[in-house]
């Protein structure tokens, strides 16, 4: 009760701060160039992004329900939207393939959503089935099949006498940050796309065409629901770049990069102000966009809410499995730098990355094992290890595979994985059975196609001194490589060099079970001092740039 009362008081204060001030009367009468927008009451757009199955942590979906109910009882018109990556990221999503999350979103009362790249992680067929189950529309201007839109590009909701267009934009990086084969036909040809032209113009044009169509249909306000992000490796498709290359958008609600942006102002192509906002991840905040009676918009973020019975009921269905103790660890296993607190598994070796790669190596009997850094998602502190923690480390449900491949492809994969350093890269490789050095004094010469898929190394390799089983890598020798279907079969993260190789083990064990079985069967149920160094066991050496 204290939490609810505190939330209500916080909402009153926040909402009071968001109310648009009345416009001052001009000293001299002026001739309006266009009809002034006037609403009969204030409209509140609540927005979420990158929830990643965070159903009850932080604010939780119960907090959203509380905020929504409170505002509606105050007489406000409330529209609730999600900006992608809701159904994947933790056990509740993995075990139900996203269905429990859609159930919760239906219950809370979402009005519109845009697909994030991780909405596709359970396969195209499953996502389209979930979209049918959703009691709200998905929208996207750029998600297409053979050139035809899969969803409507926008919906117009009438509220307080205004027509508000909600327009969806998916990141073109979806093809390589989900599983590429999900977007292909049986012949391996891409039939789904996201307007991923390399220079960005294809996406900008698709957005502009939909904005113009919404305005022509009578939209007074255009709100872009974007899953684009602001990180460097999202260019040329960042939310800011879309704003600066288009006109007619009033507000961009962003996702993908997990950024906390209360309300930045970005100039559009005509030099006009556009609000850019994002809530972070895992419902650490709820976004609240208030549209005043004069049509002016202001964004803010809300935190600290309560829980409700419905979410608790959903969680009871998997709680016993989540809390089952399967092993223990004597050391902290981490993906983050203990000094800076920054994530390091996507740019350097970590002890948890070593453990995951060792699991693939031991359970497969291969010569070499690769695990993409983006597939190692959560720390495990010293103590008991539960099934839920293991799934949090490997939430995607990838399956172990092995292939026969040559040393040249191994070298190219290492070079590709290191190509974006010093920036993060989900395709950075944690390894077992092999060691290598990355010389940052050598600029990457990796060439990729418009989808971010590997093409070639055009110059000097920054990856050097590659050793396999204590011997130098032989580019002409055949090795057995272990990883998962995402990388070896499906070309995930752009690793396409293994797709034509001979499969030895084909999707034989789910990734989290690989890790559990290694700890229990090989390590005797205890992760010991061999993994005590959080920076790993010296398999990857990085020579810093002089």
Secondary structure by P-SEA (a helix, b strand, c coil): caaaaaaaaaaaaaaaaacccccccccbbbbbccbbbbbcbbbbbbbbccccccccccccaaaaaaaaaaaaaaccbbbbbbccccccccaaaaaacaaaaaaaaaaacccccccccccccccaaaaaaaaaaccbbbbbcccccccccccccbbbbbcccbbbbbbbbbbccccccccccccccccccccccccccccaaaaaaaaaaaaaaaaaacccbbbbbcccccccccccccaaaaaaacccccccccccccccccbbbbbcccbbbbbbbbccccccbbbbbbbccccbbbbbccccccccaaaaaaaaacccccccccccccbbbbccccccccccccccccaaaaaaaaaaaaaccccbbbbbccccccccccccccaaaaaaacccbbbbbbbbccaaaaaaaaaaaaccccccccccccccccccccccccccccccccccccccccccccccccccccccccccbbbbbbbcccccccccccccccccccccccccccaaaaaaaaaccccccccccccccccccccccccccc
